[in-house]
Amino acid sequence: MTVTHNGKQYTASKLNDNAWKLTSVDKPRESFTMNRQQLQLAGLLEQVEGKS
């Protein structure tokens, strides 16, 4: 699934119940892992869990 944050698009992949890996659509080598709390603070939790 694709999520948008600060005008950039990321592909979100669920690693486990608490962690997600976000990979930039434009730059596939740019990726990072966020847990549920970090996603909630960034405002992405609704986008990620709403579509899964």
ModelCIF file with pLDDT and N, C-alpha, C, O atoms, coordinates in Angstrom:
data_MODEL
#
_entry.id   MODEL 
#
_entity.id                         1 
_entity.type                       polymer 
_entity.pdbx_number_of_molecules   1 
#
_entity_poly.entity_id                      1 
_entity_poly.type                           'polypeptide(L)' 
_entity_poly.nstd_linkage                   no 
_entity_poly.nstd_monomer                   no 
_entity_poly.pdbx_seq_one_letter_code       MTVTHNGKQYTASKLNDNAWKLTSVDKPRESFTMNRQQLQLAGLLEQVEGKS 
_entity_poly.pdbx_seq_one_letter_code_can   MTVTHNGKQYTASKLNDNAWKLTSVDKPRESFTMNRQQLQLAGLLEQVEGKS 
_entity_poly.pdbx_strand_id                 A 
#
loop_
_entity_poly_seq.entity_id 
_entity_poly_seq.num 
_entity_poly_seq.mon_id 
_entity_poly_seq.hetero 
1 1  MET n 
1 2  THR n 
1 3  VAL n 
1 4  THR n 
1 5  HIS n 
1 6  ASN n 
1 7  GLY n 
1 8  LYS n 
1 9  GLN n 
1 10 TYR n 
1 11 THR n 
1 12 ALA n 
1 13 SER n 
1 14 LYS n 
1 15 LEU n 
1 16 ASN n 
1 17 ASP n 
1 18 ASN n 
1 19 ALA n 
1 20 TRP n 
1 21 LYS n 
1 22 LEU n 
1 23 THR n 
1 24 SER n 
1 25 VAL n 
1 26 ASP n 
1 27 LYS n 
1 28 PRO n 
1 29 ARG n 
1 30 GLU n 
1 31 SER n 
1 32 PHE n 
1 33 THR n 
1 34 MET n 
1 35 ASN n 
1 36 ARG n 
1 37 GLN n 
1 38 GLN n 
1 39 LEU n 
1 40 GLN n 
1 41 LEU n 
1 42 ALA n 
1 43 GLY n 
1 44 LEU n 
1 45 LEU n 
1 46 GLU n 
1 47 GLN n 
1 48 VAL n 
1 49 GLU n 
1 50 GLY n 
1 51 LYS n 
1 52 SER n 
#
_struct_asym.id          A 
_struct_asym.entity_id   1 
#
loop_
_ma_qa_metric.id 
_ma_qa_metric.mode 
_ma_qa_metric.name 
_ma_qa_metric.software_group_id 
_ma_qa_metric.type 
1 global pLDDT . pLDDT 
2 local  pLDDT . pLDDT 
#
_ma_qa_metric_global.metric_id      1 
_ma_qa_metric_global.metric_value   91.75 
_ma_qa_metric_global.model_id       1 
_ma_qa_metric_global.ordinal_id     1 
#
loop_
_ma_qa_metric_local.label_asym_id 
_ma_qa_metric_local.label_comp_id 
_ma_qa_metric_local.label_seq_id 
_ma_qa_metric_local.metric_id 
_ma_qa_metric_local.metric_value 
_ma_qa_metric_local.model_id 
_ma_qa_metric_local.ordinal_id 
A MET 1  2 88.00 1 1  
A THR 2  2 91.00 1 2  
A VAL 3  2 93.00 1 3  
A THR 4  2 92.00 1 4  
A HIS 5  2 89.00 1 5  
A ASN 6  2 89.00 1 6  
A GLY 7  2 92.00 1 7  
A LYS 8  2 93.00 1 8  
A GLN 9  2 96.00 1 9  
A TYR 10 2 96.00 1 10 
A THR 11 2 96.00 1 11 
A ALA 12 2 95.00 1 12 
A SER 13 2 95.00 1 13 
A LYS 14 2 95.00 1 14 
A LEU 15 2 96.00 1 15 
A ASN 16 2 95.00 1 16 
A ASP 17 2 92.00 1 17 
A ASN 18 2 94.00 1 18 
A ALA 19 2 96.00 1 19 
A TRP 20 2 96.00 1 20 
A LYS 21 2 96.00 1 21 
A LEU 22 2 96.00 1 22 
A THR 23 2 97.00 1 23 
A SER 24 2 97.00 1 24 
A VAL 25 2 96.00 1 25 
A ASP 26 2 96.00 1 26 
A LYS 27 2 95.00 1 27 
A PRO 28 2 94.00 1 28 
A ARG 29 2 96.00 1 29 
A GLU 30 2 95.00 1 30 
A SER 31 2 96.00 1 31 
A PHE 32 2 94.00 1 32 
A THR 33 2 96.00 1 33 
A MET 34 2 95.00 1 34 
A ASN 35 2 95.00 1 35 
A ARG 36 2 94.00 1 36 
A GLN 37 2 95.00 1 37 
A GLN 38 2 95.00 1 38 
A LEU 39 2 93.00 1 39 
A GLN 40 2 93.00 1 40 
A LEU 41 2 94.00 1 41 
A ALA 42 2 92.00 1 42 
A GLY 43 2 91.00 1 43 
A LEU 44 2 92.00 1 44 
A LEU 45 2 91.00 1 45 
A GLU 46 2 90.00 1 46 
A GLN 47 2 89.00 1 47 
A VAL 48 2 88.00 1 48 
A GLU 49 2 84.00 1 49 
A GLY 50 2 80.00 1 50 
A LYS 51 2 58.00 1 51 
A SER 52 2 49.00 1 52 
#
loop_
_atom_site.group_PDB 
_atom_site.id 
_atom_site.type_symbol 
_atom_site.label_atom_id 
_atom_site.label_alt_id 
_atom_site.label_comp_id 
_atom_site.label_asym_id 
_atom_site.label_entity_id 
_atom_site.label_seq_id 
_atom_site.pdbx_PDB_ins_code 
_atom_site.Cartn_x 
_atom_site.Cartn_y 
_atom_site.Cartn_z 
_atom_site.occupancy 
_atom_site.B_iso_or_equiv 
_atom_site.pdbx_formal_charge 
_atom_site.auth_seq_id 
_atom_site.auth_comp_id 
_atom_site.auth_asym_id 
_atom_site.auth_atom_id 
_atom_site.pdbx_PDB_model_num 
ATOM 1   N N  . MET A 1 1  ? 0.836  -1.168 0.000  1.00 88.00 ? 1  MET A N  1 
ATOM 2   C CA . MET A 1 1  ? 0.000  0.000  0.000  1.00 88.00 ? 1  MET A CA 1 
ATOM 3   C C  . MET A 1 1  ? 0.883  1.234  0.000  1.00 88.00 ? 1  MET A C  1 
ATOM 4   O O  . MET A 1 1  ? 2.030  1.182  0.444  1.00 88.00 ? 1  MET A O  1 
ATOM 5   N N  . THR A 1 2  ? 0.361  2.325  -0.489 1.00 91.00 ? 2  THR A N  1 
ATOM 6   C CA . THR A 1 2  ? 1.108  3.571  -0.584 1.00 91.00 ? 2  THR A CA 1 
ATOM 7   C C  . THR A 1 2  ? 0.504  4.601  0.367  1.00 91.00 ? 2  THR A C  1 
ATOM 8   O O  . THR A 1 2  ? -0.714 4.772  0.417  1.00 91.00 ? 2  THR A O  1 
ATOM 9   N N  . VAL A 1 3  ? 1.356  5.279  1.114  1.00 93.00 ? 3  VAL A N  1 
ATOM 10  C CA . VAL A 1 3  ? 0.928  6.352  2.011  1.00 93.00 ? 3  VAL A CA 1 
ATOM 11  C C  . VAL A 1 3  ? 1.680  7.619  1.637  1.00 93.00 ? 3  VAL A C  1 
ATOM 12  O O  . VAL A 1 3  ? 2.766  7.560  1.061  1.00 93.00 ? 3  VAL A O  1 
ATOM 13  N N  . THR A 1 4  ? 1.099  8.761  1.967  1.00 92.00 ? 4  THR A N  1 
ATOM 14  C CA . THR A 1 4  ? 1.714  10.050 1.659  1.00 92.00 ? 4  THR A CA 1 
ATOM 15  C C  . THR A 1 4  ? 1.980  10.801 2.948  1.00 92.00 ? 4  THR A C  1 
ATOM 16  O O  . THR A 1 4  ? 1.116  10.886 3.819  1.00 92.00 ? 4  THR A O  1 
ATOM 17  N N  . HIS A 1 5  ? 3.193  11.349 3.064  1.00 89.00 ? 5  HIS A N  1 
ATOM 18  C CA . HIS A 1 5  ? 3.570  12.144 4.229  1.00 89.00 ? 5  HIS A CA 1 
ATOM 19  C C  . HIS A 1 5  ? 4.480  13.273 3.772  1.00 89.00 ? 5  HIS A C  1 
ATOM 20  O O  . HIS A 1 5  ? 5.494  13.026 3.120  1.00 89.00 ? 5  HIS A O  1 
ATOM 21  N N  . ASN A 1 6  ? 4.131  14.506 4.107  1.00 89.00 ? 6  ASN A N  1 
ATOM 22  C CA . ASN A 1 6  ? 4.892  15.697 3.726  1.00 89.00 ? 6  ASN A CA 1 
ATOM 23  C C  . ASN A 1 6  ? 5.142  15.760 2.222  1.00 89.00 ? 6  ASN A C  1 
ATOM 24  O O  . ASN A 1 6  ? 6.222  16.154 1.785  1.00 89.00 ? 6  ASN A O  1 
ATOM 25  N N  . GLY A 1 7  ? 4.156  15.377 1.445  1.00 92.00 ? 7  GLY A N  1 
ATOM 26  C CA . GLY A 1 7  ? 4.260  15.452 -0.004 1.00 92.00 ? 7  GLY A CA 1 
ATOM 27  C C  . GLY A 1 7  ? 5.069  14.341 -0.646 1.00 92.00 ? 7  GLY A C  1 
ATOM 28  O O  . GLY A 1 7  ? 5.251  14.353 -1.863 1.00 92.00 ? 7  GLY A O  1 
ATOM 29  N N  . LYS A 1 8  ? 5.558  13.389 0.119  1.00 93.00 ? 8  LYS A N  1 
ATOM 30  C CA . LYS A 1 8  ? 6.321  12.271 -0.423 1.00 93.00 ? 8  LYS A CA 1 
ATOM 31  C C  . LYS A 1 8  ? 5.498  10.995 -0.287 1.00 93.00 ? 8  LYS A C  1 
ATOM 32  O O  . LYS A 1 8  ? 4.748  10.827 0.675  1.00 93.00 ? 8  LYS A O  1 
ATOM 33  N N  . GLN A 1 9  ? 5.646  10.107 -1.251 1.00 96.00 ? 9  GLN A N  1 
ATOM 34  C CA . GLN A 1 9  ? 4.927  8.844  -1.215 1.00 96.00 ? 9  GLN A CA 1 
ATOM 35  C C  . GLN A 1 9  ? 5.858  7.730  -0.767 1.00 96.00 ? 9  GLN A C  1 
ATOM 36  O O  . GLN A 1 9  ? 7.013  7.644  -1.184 1.00 96.00 ? 9  GLN A O  1 
ATOM 37  N N  . TYR A 1 10 ? 5.313  6.874  0.102  1.00 96.00 ? 10 TYR A N  1 
ATOM 38  C CA . TYR A 1 10 ? 6.048  5.731  0.633  1.00 96.00 ? 10 TYR A CA 1 
ATOM 39  C C  . TYR A 1 10 ? 5.222  4.478  0.478  1.00 96.00 ? 10 TYR A C  1 
ATOM 40  O O  . TYR A 1 10 ? 3.996  4.518  0.569  1.00 96.00 ? 10 TYR A O  1 
ATOM 41  N N  . THR A 1 11 ? 5.893  3.365  0.244  1.00 96.00 ? 11 THR A N  1 
ATOM 42  C CA . THR A 1 11 ? 5.248  2.067  0.239  1.00 96.00 ? 11 THR A CA 1 
ATOM 43  C C  . THR A 1 11 ? 5.418  1.479  1.625  1.00 96.00 ? 11 THR A C  1 
ATOM 44  O O  . THR A 1 11 ? 6.538  1.388  2.128  1.00 96.00 ? 11 THR A O  1 
ATOM 45  N N  . ALA A 1 12 ? 4.321  1.079  2.249  1.00 95.00 ? 12 ALA A N  1 
ATOM 46  C CA . ALA A 1 12 ? 4.355  0.550  3.605  1.00 95.00 ? 12 ALA A CA 1 
ATOM 47  C C  . ALA A 1 12 ? 4.228  -0.969 3.582  1.00 95.00 ? 12 ALA A C  1 
ATOM 48  O O  . ALA A 1 12 ? 3.334  -1.524 2.943  1.00 95.00 ? 12 ALA A O  1 
ATOM 49  N N  . SER A 1 13 ? 5.136  -1.624 4.288  1.00 95.00 ? 13 SER A N  1 
ATOM 50  C CA . SER A 1 13 ? 5.111  -3.082 4.424  1.00 95.00 ? 13 SER A CA 1 
ATOM 51  C C  . SER A 1 13 ? 5.105  -3.433 5.902  1.00 95.00 ? 13 SER A C  1 
ATOM 52  O O  . SER A 1 13 ? 5.926  -2.925 6.667  1.00 95.00 ? 13 SER A O  1 
ATOM 53  N N  . LYS A 1 14 ? 4.195  -4.287 6.304  1.00 95.00 ? 14 LYS A N  1 
ATOM 54  C CA . LYS A 1 14 ? 4.100  -4.671 7.707  1.00 95.00 ? 14 LYS A CA 1 
ATOM 55  C C  . LYS A 1 14 ? 5.149  -5.724 8.029  1.00 95.00 ? 14 LYS A C  1 
ATOM 56  O O  . LYS A 1 14 ? 5.199  -6.773 7.386  1.00 95.00 ? 14 LYS A O  1 
ATOM 57  N N  . LEU A 1 15 ? 5.988  -5.448 9.026  1.00 96.00 ? 15 LEU A N  1 
ATOM 58  C CA . LEU A 1 15 ? 7.014  -6.398 9.441  1.00 96.00 ? 15 LEU A CA 1 
ATOM 59  C C  . LEU A 1 15 ? 6.490  -7.342 10.510 1.00 96.00 ? 15 LEU A C  1 
ATOM 60  O O  . LEU A 1 15 ? 6.725  -8.549 10.451 1.00 96.00 ? 15 LEU A O  1 
ATOM 61  N N  . ASN A 1 16 ? 5.777  -6.791 11.487 1.00 95.00 ? 16 ASN A N  1 
ATOM 62  C CA . ASN A 1 16 ? 5.132  -7.577 12.539 1.00 95.00 ? 16 ASN A CA 1 
ATOM 63  C C  . ASN A 1 16 ? 3.983  -6.749 13.102 1.00 95.00 ? 16 ASN A C  1 
ATOM 64  O O  . ASN A 1 16 ? 3.601  -5.749 12.494 1.00 95.00 ? 16 ASN A O  1 
ATOM 65  N N  . ASP A 1 17 ? 3.428  -7.133 14.234 1.00 92.00 ? 17 ASP A N  1 
ATOM 66  C CA . ASP A 1 17 ? 2.278  -6.419 14.797 1.00 92.00 ? 17 ASP A CA 1 
ATOM 67  C C  . ASP A 1 17 ? 2.608  -5.006 15.240 1.00 92.00 ? 17 ASP A C  1 
ATOM 68  O O  . ASP A 1 17 ? 1.708  -4.177 15.378 1.00 92.00 ? 17 ASP A O  1 
ATOM 69  N N  . ASN A 1 18 ? 3.880  -4.716 15.465 1.00 94.00 ? 18 ASN A N  1 
ATOM 70  C CA . ASN A 1 18 ? 4.257  -3.423 16.022 1.00 94.00 ? 18 ASN A CA 1 
ATOM 71  C C  . ASN A 1 18 ? 5.132  -2.590 15.095 1.00 94.00 ? 18 ASN A C  1 
ATOM 72  O O  . ASN A 1 18 ? 5.404  -1.434 15.421 1.00 94.00 ? 18 ASN A O  1 
ATOM 73  N N  . ALA A 1 19 ? 5.584  -3.106 13.967 1.00 96.00 ? 19 ALA A N  1 
ATOM 74  C CA . ALA A 1 19 ? 6.535  -2.372 13.136 1.00 96.00 ? 19 ALA A CA 1 
ATOM 75  C C  . ALA A 1 19 ? 6.150  -2.393 11.662 1.00 96.00 ? 19 ALA A C  1 
ATOM 76  O O  . ALA A 1 19 ? 5.630  -3.381 11.145 1.00 96.00 ? 19 ALA A O  1 
ATOM 77  N N  . TRP A 1 20 ? 6.421  -1.281 11.011 1.00 96.00 ? 20 TRP A N  1 
ATOM 78  C CA . TRP A 1 20 ? 6.180  -1.124 9.585  1.00 96.00 ? 20 TRP A CA 1 
ATOM 79  C C  . TRP A 1 20 ? 7.445  -0.604 8.926  1.00 96.00 ? 20 TRP A C  1 
ATOM 80  O O  . TRP A 1 20 ? 8.184  0.181  9.519  1.00 96.00 ? 20 TRP A O  1 
ATOM 81  N N  . LYS A 1 21 ? 7.692  -1.039 7.710  1.00 96.00 ? 21 LYS A N  1 
ATOM 82  C CA . LYS A 1 21 ? 8.830  -0.544 6.941  1.00 96.00 ? 21 LYS A CA 1 
ATOM 83  C C  . LYS A 1 21 ? 8.289  0.364  5.846  1.00 96.00 ? 21 LYS A C  1 
ATOM 84  O O  . LYS A 1 21 ? 7.439  -0.042 5.054  1.00 96.00 ? 21 LYS A O  1 
ATOM 85  N N  . LEU A 1 22 ? 8.787  1.594  5.806  1.00 96.00 ? 22 LEU A N  1 
ATOM 86  C CA . LEU A 1 22 ? 8.372  2.558  4.802  1.00 96.00 ? 22 LEU A CA 1 
ATOM 87  C C  . LEU A 1 22 ? 9.508  2.759  3.810  1.00 96.00 ? 22 LEU A C  1 
ATOM 88  O O  . LEU A 1 22 ? 10.637 3.059  4.200  1.00 96.00 ? 22 LEU A O  1 
ATOM 89  N N  . THR A 1 23 ? 9.205  2.592  2.528  1.00 97.00 ? 23 THR A N  1 
ATOM 90  C CA . THR A 1 23 ? 10.192 2.735  1.465  1.00 97.00 ? 23 THR A CA 1 
ATOM 91  C C  . THR A 1 23 ? 9.725  3.830  0.520  1.00 97.00 ? 23 THR A C  1 
ATOM 92  O O  . THR A 1 23 ? 8.572  3.832  0.088  1.00 97.00 ? 23 THR A O  1 
ATOM 93  N N  . SER A 1 24 ? 10.612 4.756  0.199  1.00 97.00 ? 24 SER A N  1 
ATOM 94  C CA . SER A 1 24 ? 10.287 5.849  -0.698 1.00 97.00 ? 24 SER A CA 1 
ATOM 95  C C  . SER A 1 24 ? 9.968  5.315  -2.090 1.00 97.00 ? 24 SER A C  1 
ATOM 96  O O  . SER A 1 24 ? 10.655 4.427  -2.594 1.00 97.00 ? 24 SER A O  1 
ATOM 97  N N  . VAL A 1 25 ? 8.922  5.862  -2.707 1.00 96.00 ? 25 VAL A N  1 
ATOM 98  C CA . VAL A 1 25 ? 8.546  5.444  -4.050 1.00 96.00 ? 25 VAL A CA 1 
ATOM 99  C C  . VAL A 1 25 ? 9.569  5.974  -5.056 1.00 96.00 ? 25 VAL A C  1 
ATOM 100 O O  . VAL A 1 25 ? 9.938  5.265  -5.993 1.00 96.00 ? 25 VAL A O  1 
ATOM 101 N N  . ASP A 1 26 ? 10.027 7.213  -4.870 1.00 96.00 ? 26 ASP A N  1 
ATOM 102 C CA . ASP A 1 26 ? 10.988 7.831  -5.798 1.00 96.00 ? 26 ASP A CA 1 
ATOM 103 C C  . ASP A 1 26 ? 12.389 7.258  -5.660 1.00 96.00 ? 26 ASP A C  1 
ATOM 104 O O  . ASP A 1 26 ? 13.094 7.069  -6.651 1.00 96.00 ? 26 ASP A O  1 
ATOM 105 N N  . LYS A 1 27 ? 12.790 6.980  -4.411 1.00 95.00 ? 27 LYS A N  1 
ATOM 106 C CA . LYS A 1 27 ? 14.143 6.482  -4.141 1.00 95.00 ? 27 LYS A CA 1 
ATOM 107 C C  . LYS A 1 27 ? 14.038 5.179  -3.352 1.00 95.00 ? 27 LYS A C  1 
ATOM 108 O O  . LYS A 1 27 ? 13.995 5.214  -2.122 1.00 95.00 ? 27 LYS A O  1 
ATOM 109 N N  . PRO A 1 28 ? 13.995 4.040  -4.024 1.00 94.00 ? 28 PRO A N  1 
ATOM 110 C CA . PRO A 1 28 ? 13.781 2.756  -3.339 1.00 94.00 ? 28 PRO A CA 1 
ATOM 111 C C  . PRO A 1 28 ? 14.844 2.416  -2.290 1.00 94.00 ? 28 PRO A C  1 
ATOM 112 O O  . PRO A 1 28 ? 14.584 1.608  -1.398 1.00 94.00 ? 28 PRO A O  1 
ATOM 113 N N  . ARG A 1 29 ? 16.017 3.007  -2.378 1.00 96.00 ? 29 ARG A N  1 
ATOM 114 C CA . ARG A 1 29 ? 17.039 2.725  -1.369 1.00 96.00 ? 29 ARG A CA 1 
ATOM 115 C C  . ARG A 1 29 ? 16.794 3.488  -0.069 1.00 96.00 ? 29 ARG A C  1 
ATOM 116 O O  . ARG A 1 29 ? 17.399 3.182  0.958  1.00 96.00 ? 29 ARG A O  1 
ATOM 117 N N  . GLU A 1 30 ? 15.920 4.463  -0.115 1.00 95.00 ? 30 GLU A N  1 
ATOM 118 C CA . GLU A 1 30 ? 15.589 5.245  1.066  1.00 95.00 ? 30 GLU A CA 1 
ATOM 119 C C  . GLU A 1 30 ? 14.432 4.568  1.795  1.00 95.00 ? 30 GLU A C  1 
ATOM 120 O O  . GLU A 1 30 ? 13.287 4.632  1.347  1.00 95.00 ? 30 GLU A O  1 
ATOM 121 N N  . SER A 1 31 ? 14.730 3.924  2.912  1.00 96.00 ? 31 SER A N  1 
ATOM 122 C CA . SER A 1 31 ? 13.690 3.242  3.677  1.00 96.00 ? 31 SER A CA 1 
ATOM 123 C C  . SER A 1 31 ? 14.003 3.347  5.157  1.00 96.00 ? 31 SER A C  1 
ATOM 124 O O  . SER A 1 31 ? 15.151 3.548  5.554  1.00 96.00 ? 31 SER A O  1 
ATOM 125 N N  . PHE A 1 32 ? 12.972 3.209  5.959  1.00 94.00 ? 32 PHE A N  1 
ATOM 126 C CA . PHE A 1 32 ? 13.134 3.242  7.404  1.00 94.00 ? 32 PHE A CA 1 
ATOM 127 C C  . PHE A 1 32 ? 12.007 2.460  8.055  1.00 94.00 ? 32 PHE A C  1 
ATOM 128 O O  . PHE A 1 32 ? 10.970 2.206  7.442  1.00 94.00 ? 32 PHE A O  1 
ATOM 129 N N  . THR A 1 33 ? 12.225 2.088  9.295  1.00 96.00 ? 33 THR A N  1 
ATOM 130 C CA . THR A 1 33 ? 11.261 1.300  10.054 1.00 96.00 ? 33 THR A CA 1 
ATOM 131 C C  . THR A 1 33 ? 10.677 2.169  11.164 1.00 96.00 ? 33 THR A C  1 
ATOM 132 O O  . THR A 1 33 ? 11.396 2.898  11.847 1.00 96.00 ? 33 THR A O  1 
ATOM 133 N N  . MET A 1 34 ? 9.368  2.078  11.329 1.00 95.00 ? 34 MET A N  1 
ATOM 134 C CA . MET A 1 34 ? 8.687  2.828  12.383 1.00 95.00 ? 34 MET A CA 1 
ATOM 135 C C  . MET A 1 34 ? 7.781  1.886  13.161 1.00 95.00 ? 34 MET A C  1 
ATOM 136 O O  . MET A 1 34 ? 7.195  0.964  12.593 1.00 95.00 ? 34 MET A O  1 
ATOM 137 N N  . ASN A 1 35 ? 7.669  2.123  14.464 1.00 95.00 ? 35 ASN A N  1 
ATOM 138 C CA . ASN A 1 35 ? 6.735  1.343  15.264 1.00 95.00 ? 35 ASN A CA 1 
ATOM 139 C C  . ASN A 1 35 ? 5.389  2.076  15.325 1.00 95.00 ? 35 ASN A C  1 
ATOM 140 O O  . ASN A 1 35 ? 5.240  3.166  14.772 1.00 95.00 ? 35 ASN A O  1 
ATOM 141 N N  . ARG A 1 36 ? 4.422  1.471  15.997 1.00 94.00 ? 36 ARG A N  1 
ATOM 142 C CA . ARG A 1 36 ? 3.070  2.053  16.041 1.00 94.00 ? 36 ARG A CA 1 
ATOM 143 C C  . ARG A 1 36 ? 3.053  3.449  16.649 1.00 94.00 ? 36 ARG A C  1 
ATOM 144 O O  . ARG A 1 36 ? 2.356  4.331  16.146 1.00 94.00 ? 36 ARG A O  1 
ATOM 145 N N  . GLN A 1 37 ? 3.806  3.662  17.718 1.00 95.00 ? 37 GLN A N  1 
ATOM 146 C CA . GLN A 1 37 ? 3.820  4.966  18.373 1.00 95.00 ? 37 GLN A CA 1 
ATOM 147 C C  . GLN A 1 37 ? 4.395  6.042  17.445 1.00 95.00 ? 37 GLN A C  1 
ATOM 148 O O  . GLN A 1 37 ? 3.877  7.157  17.392 1.00 95.00 ? 37 GLN A O  1 
ATOM 149 N N  . GLN A 1 38 ? 5.452  5.712  16.724 1.00 95.00 ? 38 GLN A N  1 
ATOM 150 C CA . GLN A 1 38 ? 6.045  6.664  15.787 1.00 95.00 ? 38 GLN A CA 1 
ATOM 151 C C  . GLN A 1 38 ? 5.089  6.979  14.639 1.00 95.00 ? 38 GLN A C  1 
ATOM 152 O O  . GLN A 1 38 ? 4.983  8.126  14.206 1.00 95.00 ? 38 GLN A O  1 
ATOM 153 N N  . LEU A 1 39 ? 4.395  5.950  14.151 1.00 93.00 ? 39 LEU A N  1 
ATOM 154 C CA . LEU A 1 39 ? 3.413  6.172  13.092 1.00 93.00 ? 39 LEU A CA 1 
ATOM 155 C C  . LEU A 1 39 ? 2.277  7.065  13.572 1.00 93.00 ? 39 LEU A C  1 
ATOM 156 O O  . LEU A 1 39 ? 1.786  7.911  12.823 1.00 93.00 ? 39 LEU A O  1 
ATOM 157 N N  . GLN A 1 40 ? 1.861  6.877  14.818 1.00 93.00 ? 40 GLN A N  1 
ATOM 158 C CA . GLN A 1 40 ? 0.775  7.687  15.372 1.00 93.00 ? 40 GLN A CA 1 
ATOM 159 C C  . GLN A 1 40 ? 1.206  9.141  15.497 1.00 93.00 ? 40 GLN A C  1 
ATOM 160 O O  . GLN A 1 40 ? 0.435  10.043 15.169 1.00 93.00 ? 40 GLN A O  1 
ATOM 161 N N  . LEU A 1 41 ? 2.422  9.381  15.966 1.00 94.00 ? 41 LEU A N  1 
ATOM 162 C CA . LEU A 1 41 ? 2.924  10.745 16.101 1.00 94.00 ? 41 LEU A CA 1 
ATOM 163 C C  . LEU A 1 41 ? 3.063  11.430 14.743 1.00 94.00 ? 41 LEU A C  1 
ATOM 164 O O  . LEU A 1 41 ? 2.852  12.637 14.633 1.00 94.00 ? 41 LEU A O  1 
ATOM 165 N N  . ALA A 1 42 ? 3.415  10.669 13.718 1.00 92.00 ? 42 ALA A N  1 
ATOM 166 C CA . ALA A 1 42 ? 3.576  11.219 12.378 1.00 92.00 ? 42 ALA A CA 1 
ATOM 167 C C  . ALA A 1 42 ? 2.238  11.373 11.650 1.00 92.00 ? 42 ALA A C  1 
ATOM 168 O O  . ALA A 1 42 ? 2.179  11.996 10.590 1.00 92.00 ? 42 ALA A O  1 
ATOM 169 N N  . GLY A 1 43 ? 1.168  10.809 12.212 1.00 91.00 ? 43 GLY A N  1 
ATOM 170 C CA . GLY A 1 43 ? -0.146 10.892 11.582 1.00 91.00 ? 43 GLY A CA 1 
ATOM 171 C C  . GLY A 1 43 ? -0.350 9.866  10.478 1.00 91.00 ? 43 GLY A C  1 
ATOM 172 O O  . GLY A 1 43 ? -1.236 10.030 9.640  1.00 91.00 ? 43 GLY A O  1 
ATOM 173 N N  . LEU A 1 44 ? 0.448  8.824  10.466 1.00 92.00 ? 44 LEU A N  1 
ATOM 174 C CA . LEU A 1 44 ? 0.362  7.807  9.420  1.00 92.00 ? 44 LEU A CA 1 
ATOM 175 C C  . LEU A 1 44 ? -0.362 6.546  9.865  1.00 92.00 ? 44 LEU A C  1 
ATOM 176 O O  . LEU A 1 44 ? -0.702 5.708  9.030  1.00 92.00 ? 44 LEU A O  1 
ATOM 177 N N  . LEU A 1 45 ? -0.604 6.394  11.147 1.00 91.00 ? 45 LEU A N  1 
ATOM 178 C CA . LEU A 1 45 ? -1.203 5.162  11.654 1.00 91.00 ? 45 LEU A CA 1 
ATOM 179 C C  . LEU A 1 45 ? -2.575 4.903  11.036 1.00 91.00 ? 45 LEU A C  1 
ATOM 180 O O  . LEU A 1 45 ? -2.889 3.759  10.707 1.00 91.00 ? 45 LEU A O  1 
ATOM 181 N N  . GLU A 1 46 ? -3.395 5.935  10.871 1.00 90.00 ? 46 GLU A N  1 
ATOM 182 C CA . GLU A 1 46 ? -4.717 5.765  10.298 1.00 90.00 ? 46 GLU A CA 1 
ATOM 183 C C  . GLU A 1 46 ? -4.616 5.320  8.837  1.00 90.00 ? 46 GLU A C  1 
ATOM 184 O O  . GLU A 1 46 ? -5.401 4.486  8.387  1.00 90.00 ? 46 GLU A O  1 
ATOM 185 N N  . GLN A 1 47 ? -3.649 5.876  8.098  1.00 89.00 ? 47 GLN A N  1 
ATOM 186 C CA . GLN A 1 47 ? -3.478 5.503  6.693  1.00 89.00 ? 47 GLN A CA 1 
ATOM 187 C C  . GLN A 1 47 ? -3.035 4.047  6.575  1.00 89.00 ? 47 GLN A C  1 
ATOM 188 O O  . GLN A 1 47 ? -3.528 3.311  5.721  1.00 89.00 ? 47 GLN A O  1 
ATOM 189 N N  . VAL A 1 48 ? -2.111 3.637  7.428  1.00 88.00 ? 48 VAL A N  1 
ATOM 190 C CA . VAL A 1 48 ? -1.545 2.294  7.336  1.00 88.00 ? 48 VAL A CA 1 
ATOM 191 C C  . VAL A 1 48 ? -2.546 1.241  7.818  1.00 88.00 ? 48 VAL A C  1 
ATOM 192 O O  . VAL A 1 48 ? -2.787 0.255  7.121  1.00 88.00 ? 48 VAL A O  1 
ATOM 193 N N  . GLU A 1 49 ? -3.120 1.437  8.981  1.00 84.00 ? 49 GLU A N  1 
ATOM 194 C CA . GLU A 1 49 ? -4.006 0.410  9.532  1.00 84.00 ? 49 GLU A CA 1 
ATOM 195 C C  . GLU A 1 49 ? -5.406 0.489  8.952  1.00 84.00 ? 49 GLU A C  1 
ATOM 196 O O  . GLU A 1 49 ? -6.139 -0.499 8.996  1.00 84.00 ? 49 GLU A O  1 
ATOM 197 N N  . GLY A 1 50 ? -5.789 1.606  8.422  1.00 80.00 ? 50 GLY A N  1 
ATOM 198 C CA . GLY A 1 50 ? -7.106 1.730  7.830  1.00 80.00 ? 50 GLY A CA 1 
ATOM 199 C C  . GLY A 1 50 ? -7.249 0.939  6.547  1.00 80.00 ? 50 GLY A C  1 
ATOM 200 O O  . GLY A 1 50 ? -8.347 0.507  6.196  1.00 80.00 ? 50 GLY A O  1 
ATOM 201 N N  . LYS A 1 51 ? -6.134 0.745  5.839  1.00 58.00 ? 51 LYS A N  1 
ATOM 202 C CA . LYS A 1 51 ? -6.158 0.051  4.551  1.00 58.00 ? 51 LYS A CA 1 
ATOM 203 C C  . LYS A 1 51 ? -5.765 -1.405 4.678  1.00 58.00 ? 51 LYS A C  1 
ATOM 204 O O  . LYS A 1 51 ? -5.966 -2.177 3.741  1.00 58.00 ? 51 LYS A O  1 
ATOM 205 N N  . SER A 1 52 ? -5.210 -1.804 5.814  1.00 49.00 ? 52 SER A N  1 
ATOM 206 C CA . SER A 1 52 ? -4.717 -3.180 5.935  1.00 49.00 ? 52 SER A CA 1 
ATOM 207 C C  . SER A 1 52 ? -5.804 -4.131 6.374  1.00 49.00 ? 52 SER A C  1 
ATOM 208 O O  . SER A 1 52 ? -5.554 -5.327 6.523  1.00 49.00 ? 52 SER A O  1 
#
